[in-house]
């Protein structure tokens, strides 16, 4: 293992050990006895209306199990696979069964099936948390569609609390807003409802449960990302909808916008860019209205550095290692903040600057050449990076709230030649 990898692995290991030790015994988590002893029973509900705290909500079950500090134990969620798993409707997956694309009355329909469930998720090595999930995972599946499509989501609630799906898109039908007051209201356990939304505007968007108390239903894990790719034909016809620009639209300017739209559209040229989804989240493990664990894509330090032989083989757990990127390949991050109990979250790159598209609704950046972006809850955007001039090696990125970084939201890109 190279010196830089060894030092980075030591830092990741030290911070992980400290984090697990700090939250051991909290109400929202349990730890498997190292010698195979009894599991720890879940704590009683602690949340009280108006306190800002979430309830333990254990469904009369134990919280699950811990293991010795080290690698992640569960294999049912891989944050590295989640990074690039875009559900476009074309092919069913284990996480989104029965998705499909078809034409109905001249309209392209992308159909997905989502369900709510109770699930033990691993948020730090050996540490599990009782989550409310879409399709047994946190974050929920990333849905990717094209501007103008009809998004059809068949939702079934398999969990005893009433749940909904509220989309952050321009939805023109109040029945489909996914709130308790409109349409079907709360979907009770065992019941189903079909949501339909027009895919508009183009951008990086958000979906979540809108049941009360909101702080609990979001914090417990009921959220995910909707990516609406720009339609190049629509861009050609209505270019001003995609730029913050009031000057003349020349043929050259229009053509450039169309090419940018194609580079963001999975049906065209998006495969020329390495695309990733990062959902910044946190977990209140003792239900006191303050997060104890922070992460990008749920698992603390999962994009940190573990022991390696230097040839891509990582010890402990395959889920703990940097995000490998190719030096000459452009990078795009769809960034979503779902944090609860903290006002803001952030994304900061070391030794690099990036372009940022707030909400992803424009084809030219809203912020150019920055190395830190701040988001409130539900805010999202697109980050574009270029490491073509960088030497190969490890480049850190993390939240620039120091507390968040030290409690799990610290990561690395590993640039390869």
C-alpha positions as CSV (number, residue, x, y, z in Angstrom):
1,X,0.0,0.0,0.0
2,X,1.4,3.4,-0.9
3,X,2.2,5.9,1.8
4,X,-0.7,8.3,0.9
5,X,-3.2,5.4,1.0
6,X,-1.8,4.2,4.3
7,X,-2.1,7.6,5.9
8,X,-5.6,8.2,4.5
9,X,-6.7,4.7,5.7
10,X,-5.4,5.5,9.2
11,X,-7.5,8.7,9.3
12,X,-10.6,7.0,8.0
13,X,-10.2,4.1,10.5
14,X,-9.6,6.5,13.4
15,X,-12.6,8.7,12.7
16,X,-14.8,5.6,12.1
17,X,-13.8,4.0,15.4
18,X,-14.4,7.3,17.2
19,X,-17.8,7.7,15.6
20,X,-19.0,4.1,16.4
21,X,-17.7,4.5,20.0
22,X,-19.6,7.8,20.4
23,X,-23.0,6.5,19.3
24,X,-22.8,3.1,21.0
25,X,-25.8,2.8,23.3
26,X,-27.9,5.4,21.6
27,X,-31.6,4.7,21.4
28,X,-31.8,4.5,17.6
29,X,-29.0,2.0,17.1
30,X,-27.8,-1.3,18.4
31,X,-24.6,-3.2,18.4
32,X,-24.0,-6.9,17.8
33,X,-22.1,-8.3,20.8
34,X,-18.7,-9.1,19.5
35,X,-18.8,-12.5,21.1
36,X,-22.2,-13.2,19.7
37,X,-24.2,-12.2,22.8
38,X,-27.7,-10.7,23.0
39,X,-28.8,-7.9,20.7
40,X,-29.8,-4.6,22.4
41,X,-33.5,-3.9,22.5
42,X,-34.7,-0.8,20.8
43,X,-35.4,2.3,22.9
44,X,-38.8,3.7,23.7
45,X,-40.3,6.5,21.5
46,X,-38.7,9.8,22.6
47,X,-40.1,12.3,20.2
48,X,-42.6,14.9,21.5
49,X,-44.4,17.3,19.3
50,X,-42.7,20.7,19.3
51,X,-39.3,19.4,20.6
52,X,-37.7,19.0,17.2
53,X,-36.9,15.4,18.0
54,X,-37.9,12.3,16.0
55,X,-39.3,9.2,17.7
56,X,-37.6,5.9,17.9
57,X,-40.5,4.3,16.1
58,X,-39.2,0.7,16.5
59,X,-42.4,-1.1,15.4
60,X,-42.2,-3.3,18.6
61,X,-39.0,-4.9,17.1
62,X,-35.4,-5.0,18.0
63,X,-33.2,-2.5,16.1
64,X,-31.0,-5.1,14.5
65,X,-27.3,-5.9,15.0
66,X,-23.9,-4.4,15.4
67,X,-20.6,-5.9,14.6
68,X,-17.0,-5.1,15.6
69,X,-15.7,-1.8,14.2
70,X,-14.2,-2.4,10.8
71,X,-15.9,-3.0,7.4
72,X,-19.5,-2.8,6.6
73,X,-21.3,-6.1,7.2
74,X,-24.5,-5.9,5.1
75,X,-24.4,-6.5,1.4
76,X,-28.0,-5.3,0.6
77,X,-27.0,-1.7,-0.1
78,X,-23.7,-0.7,-1.8
79,X,-23.2,3.0,-1.9
80,X,-20.8,2.6,-4.8
81,X,-23.4,0.8,-6.9
82,X,-26.0,3.4,-5.8
83,X,-23.7,6.2,-7.2
84,X,-24.4,5.2,-10.8
85,X,-27.7,3.3,-10.6
86,X,-30.1,5.3,-12.7
87,X,-33.6,3.8,-13.2
88,X,-34.8,4.9,-16.6
89,X,-37.7,2.5,-17.0
90,X,-35.9,0.5,-19.6
91,X,-34.8,-2.4,-17.5
92,X,-36.2,-3.8,-14.3
93,X,-33.7,-4.1,-11.4
94,X,-33.7,-5.7,-8.0
95,X,-34.4,-2.3,-6.4
96,X,-37.1,-1.2,-8.9
97,X,-39.0,-4.2,-10.2
98,X,-41.4,-4.0,-13.1
99,X,-40.2,-0.6,-14.4
100,X,-40.9,0.0,-18.1
101,X,-41.2,2.5,-20.9
102,X,-44.1,2.6,-23.3
103,X,-46.2,5.0,-25.4
104,X,-49.8,5.8,-24.4
105,X,-51.9,8.1,-26.5
106,X,-48.8,9.5,-28.2
107,X,-47.2,10.2,-24.8
108,X,-44.0,8.5,-23.5
109,X,-44.7,6.9,-20.1
110,X,-42.0,5.8,-17.7
111,X,-43.5,3.6,-15.1
112,X,-41.9,2.6,-11.8
113,X,-43.0,0.7,-8.7
114,X,-42.1,2.0,-5.3
115,X,-43.1,0.7,-1.9
116,X,-42.6,1.9,1.7
117,X,-41.1,-0.5,4.2
118,X,-39.4,-0.8,7.6
119,X,-35.8,-1.7,7.2
120,X,-32.6,-1.9,9.3
121,X,-29.9,0.0,7.4
122,X,-26.2,0.1,8.2
123,X,-25.0,3.7,8.7
124,X,-21.5,3.0,10.1
125,X,-19.5,-0.2,10.2
126,X,-21.6,-2.6,12.3
127,X,-24.1,0.1,13.3
128,X,-27.7,-0.3,12.2
129,X,-30.6,2.2,12.3
130,X,-34.3,1.5,12.0
131,X,-35.3,3.3,8.8
132,X,-38.5,3.9,6.9
133,X,-37.6,3.3,3.3
134,X,-38.6,3.4,-0.3
135,X,-37.8,-0.1,-1.8
136,X,-35.8,-1.2,1.2
137,X,-33.0,1.4,0.8
138,X,-32.0,4.8,1.9
139,X,-31.8,6.9,-0.3
140,X,-34.7,5.6,-2.4
141,X,-34.0,4.6,-6.0
142,X,-32.9,7.3,-8.4
143,X,-35.6,7.8,-11.1
144,X,-34.3,9.2,-14.4
145,X,-36.7,10.4,-17.1
146,X,-36.7,12.8,-20.1
147,X,-38.4,16.2,-20.1
148,X,-42.0,15.9,-21.3
149,X,-42.4,12.3,-20.2
150,X,-45.3,11.1,-18.0
151,X,-43.8,9.7,-14.8
152,X,-46.1,7.0,-13.5
153,X,-45.3,5.6,-10.0
154,X,-47.3,2.7,-8.6
155,X,-46.8,3.2,-4.8
156,X,-47.7,0.6,-2.2
157,X,-47.4,1.2,1.5
158,X,-46.0,-1.9,3.3
159,X,-45.3,0.0,6.6
160,X,-47.8,0.7,9.4
161,X,-47.5,4.5,9.2
162,X,-49.4,6.3,6.5
163,X,-47.0,7.5,3.8
164,X,-47.1,9.5,0.5
165,X,-44.7,10.5,-2.3
166,X,-44.4,14.2,-2.9
167,X,-42.4,15.2,-6.0
168,X,-40.4,18.4,-6.5
169,X,-41.4,18.8,-10.1
170,X,-43.8,21.3,-11.7
171,X,-46.9,19.2,-11.1
172,X,-50.2,20.7,-12.4
173,X,-52.6,18.2,-10.8
174,X,-53.2,18.8,-7.1
175,X,-54.4,15.2,-6.7
176,X,-50.9,14.1,-7.5
177,X,-49.1,16.3,-5.0
178,X,-48.6,13.6,-2.4
179,X,-49.8,15.5,0.6
180,X,-52.3,14.4,3.2
181,X,-54.8,17.1,2.3
182,X,-55.1,16.4,-1.5
183,X,-56.1,13.5,-3.7
184,X,-55.9,10.1,-1.9
185,X,-54.2,11.7,1.1
186,X,-52.2,9.3,3.2
187,X,-51.7,5.8,1.7
188,X,-52.4,3.4,4.6
189,X,-50.6,0.1,5.2
190,X,-51.5,-2.4,2.5
191,X,-53.0,0.3,0.2
192,X,-51.7,1.5,-3.2
193,X,-52.0,4.5,-5.4
194,X,-50.7,5.5,-8.8
195,X,-49.1,8.9,-8.9
196,X,-48.6,10.6,-12.3
197,X,-46.4,13.6,-12.9
198,X,-45.3,15.5,-16.0
199,X,-41.5,15.4,-16.2
200,X,-40.8,19.2,-16.0
201,X,-38.7,21.2,-15.7
202,X,-35.4,19.6,-16.7
203,X,-33.1,19.4,-13.7
204,X,-32.1,17.5,-10.6
205,X,-35.1,17.0,-8.4
206,X,-36.3,15.4,-5.2
207,X,-39.1,13.2,-3.9
208,X,-40.0,12.4,-0.3
209,X,-42.9,11.4,2.0
210,X,-45.0,14.4,3.1
211,X,-46.7,12.8,6.0
212,X,-46.7,14.5,9.4
213,X,-44.5,15.0,11.3
214,X,-42.4,15.9,8.3
215,X,-39.1,15.9,10.3
216,X,-39.6,12.3,11.1
217,X,-40.7,10.9,7.8
218,X,-37.9,12.6,5.9
219,X,-35.2,11.9,8.6
220,X,-36.1,8.3,8.8
221,X,-35.2,7.8,5.1
222,X,-38.2,8.4,2.9
223,X,-36.6,10.4,0.1
224,X,-34.9,10.0,-3.3
225,X,-33.8,11.7,-6.5
226,X,-35.7,12.4,-9.8
227,X,-33.5,13.4,-12.7
228,X,-35.3,15.0,-15.6
229,X,-33.0,15.1,-18.6
230,X,-33.4,18.1,-21.0
231,X,-35.0,17.3,-24.3
232,X,-32.7,18.7,-27.1
233,X,-35.7,19.3,-29.4
234,X,-37.4,21.4,-26.7
235,X,-34.1,23.3,-26.1
236,X,-33.8,24.1,-29.8
237,X,-37.3,25.5,-29.9
238,X,-37.3,27.3,-26.5
239,X,-33.7,28.1,-25.6
240,X,-34.5,30.9,-23.2
241,X,-36.1,28.4,-20.9
242,X,-32.7,26.9,-20.1
243,X,-30.5,30.0,-19.5
244,X,-30.2,33.1,-17.4
245,X,-29.4,35.2,-20.4
246,X,-31.2,38.1,-22.0
247,X,-29.0,38.7,-25.0
248,X,-29.5,37.6,-28.6
249,X,-30.0,33.9,-29.3
250,X,-27.8,33.3,-32.3
251,X,-27.7,30.1,-34.3
252,X,-24.3,29.3,-32.7
253,X,-25.7,29.9,-29.2
254,X,-28.7,27.7,-29.9
255,X,-26.6,24.9,-31.3
256,X,-24.3,25.0,-28.2
257,X,-27.3,24.7,-25.9
258,X,-28.6,21.7,-27.8
259,X,-25.2,20.0,-27.5
260,X,-25.2,20.7,-23.8
261,X,-28.7,19.2,-23.5
262,X,-27.5,16.0,-25.3
263,X,-24.6,15.7,-22.9
264,X,-27.1,15.6,-20.0
265,X,-29.6,13.3,-21.7
266,X,-29.2,9.5,-21.1
267,X,-30.9,8.9,-24.5
268,X,-28.2,10.9,-26.3
269,X,-24.6,11.6,-25.1
270,X,-24.6,11.5,-21.3
271,X,-22.4,8.4,-21.4
272,X,-19.5,10.7,-22.4
273,X,-19.6,12.0,-18.8
274,X,-19.1,10.0,-15.6
275,X,-22.3,10.7,-13.7
276,X,-22.9,10.1,-10.0
277,X,-25.8,10.7,-7.5
278,X,-24.8,11.9,-4.1
279,X,-27.5,12.4,-1.5
280,X,-26.3,14.1,1.6
281,X,-28.0,12.8,4.7
282,X,-27.7,12.4,8.5
283,X,-29.1,10.3,11.3
284,X,-30.3,11.2,14.8
285,X,-29.3,8.0,16.6
286,X,-30.6,9.0,20.0
287,X,-33.6,10.9,18.9
288,X,-32.7,14.2,20.6
289,X,-33.3,16.4,17.5
290,X,-29.6,16.5,16.6
291,X,-27.7,14.3,14.1
292,X,-24.9,12.0,15.3
293,X,-24.0,10.5,12.0
294,X,-23.5,12.3,8.6
295,X,-22.9,10.8,5.2
296,X,-23.1,11.0,1.5
297,X,-25.4,8.1,0.4
298,X,-26.0,6.9,4.0
299,X,-22.9,5.0,5.0
300,X,-20.4,7.1,7.0
301,X,-16.9,7.3,5.4
302,X,-18.0,4.8,2.7
303,X,-15.9,6.8,0.1
304,X,-13.0,7.0,2.5
305,X,-9.8,5.0,2.2
306,X,-9.2,1.5,3.6
307,X,-6.2,-0.8,3.4
308,X,-5.4,-1.6,-0.2
309,X,-2.8,-3.5,-2.2
310,X,-2.6,-0.6,-4.6
311,X,-4.2,-2.6,-7.4
312,X,-7.9,-2.1,-6.5
313,X,-8.2,-4.8,-3.8
314,X,-9.5,-3.4,-0.6
315,X,-9.5,-5.1,2.8
316,X,-12.3,-5.3,5.3
317,X,-15.2,-4.3,3.0
318,X,-15.6,-3.6,-0.6
319,X,-17.9,-0.7,0.3
320,X,-15.1,1.4,1.9
321,X,-12.9,2.8,-0.7
322,X,-12.5,6.1,-2.8
323,X,-14.5,6.8,-5.9
324,X,-12.3,5.9,-8.7
325,X,-12.4,8.3,-11.7
326,X,-10.5,8.5,-14.9
327,X,-8.2,11.5,-15.3
328,X,-9.5,12.5,-18.8
329,X,-13.2,11.8,-18.2
330,X,-15.5,14.7,-17.3
331,X,-17.3,14.2,-14.0
332,X,-20.9,15.2,-13.1
333,X,-22.5,14.9,-9.6
334,X,-26.2,15.2,-9.0
335,X,-26.2,16.5,-5.5
336,X,-29.2,16.5,-3.2
337,X,-29.4,17.6,0.4
338,X,-31.9,15.8,2.6
339,X,-30.4,16.8,6.0
340,X,-32.8,17.2,8.9
341,X,-32.1,19.0,12.2
342,X,-29.3,21.2,10.6
343,X,-30.0,24.3,8.6
344,X,-27.5,23.7,5.8
345,X,-25.2,21.1,4.4
346,X,-22.3,21.7,1.9
347,X,-20.0,20.1,-0.6
348,X,-16.3,21.1,-0.8
349,X,-13.6,19.8,-3.1
350,X,-9.9,19.9,-2.3
351,X,-7.4,21.0,-4.9
352,X,-10.2,21.5,-7.4
353,X,-12.9,24.0,-8.5
354,X,-16.2,23.2,-10.2
355,X,-19.2,24.6,-12.0
356,X,-22.5,24.4,-10.3
357,X,-26.0,24.5,-11.7
358,X,-28.5,25.3,-9.0
359,X,-31.4,22.8,-9.2
360,X,-29.9,21.8,-12.6
361,X,-32.5,23.8,-14.5
362,X,-30.1,25.7,-16.6
363,X,-27.6,24.5,-19.2
364,X,-25.0,27.1,-18.3
365,X,-23.7,27.3,-14.7
366,X,-25.3,29.5,-12.1
367,X,-21.9,29.5,-10.3
368,X,-18.6,29.1,-12.1
369,X,-15.3,28.1,-10.7
370,X,-16.1,27.5,-7.0
371,X,-14.9,24.9,-4.6
372,X,-17.7,25.0,-2.0
373,X,-21.5,25.0,-2.4
374,X,-24.1,25.3,0.3
375,X,-27.6,23.8,0.3
376,X,-30.6,23.9,2.6
377,X,-32.9,20.9,2.9
378,X,-34.4,19.8,-0.4
379,X,-32.0,22.1,-2.4
380,X,-30.2,20.3,-5.1
381,X,-28.0,20.9,-8.1
382,X,-25.5,19.6,-10.6
383,X,-21.7,19.8,-10.1
384,X,-19.4,19.4,-13.0
385,X,-15.7,18.7,-12.5
386,X,-12.6,18.2,-14.6
387,X,-9.5,16.5,-13.3
388,X,-7.6,16.3,-16.6
389,X,-4.8,18.5,-15.4
390,X,-4.4,16.8,-12.0
391,X,-1.8,14.3,-11.1
392,X,-3.1,10.8,-10.3
393,X,-3.8,10.3,-6.6
394,X,-6.3,10.9,-3.8
395,X,-8.3,14.1,-3.7
396,X,-10.6,14.7,-0.7
397,X,-14.1,16.1,-0.8
398,X,-16.5,16.6,2.1
399,X,-19.0,18.8,3.9
400,X,-17.3,22.0,5.0
401,X,-19.0,21.9,8.3
402,X,-16.1,20.4,10.2
403,X,-18.4,18.5,12.5
404,X,-20.2,16.8,9.6
405,X,-16.9,15.8,8.0
406,X,-15.6,14.2,11.2
407,X,-18.9,12.4,11.8
408,X,-19.0,10.6,8.5
409,X,-19.3,13.0,5.6
410,X,-15.7,12.8,4.4
411,X,-14.7,11.2,1.1
412,X,-12.1,10.9,-1.6
413,X,-11.9,10.7,-5.4
414,X,-9.0,8.6,-6.6
415,X,-7.9,10.0,-9.9
416,X,-6.3,7.4,-12.2
417,X,-4.2,8.1,-15.3
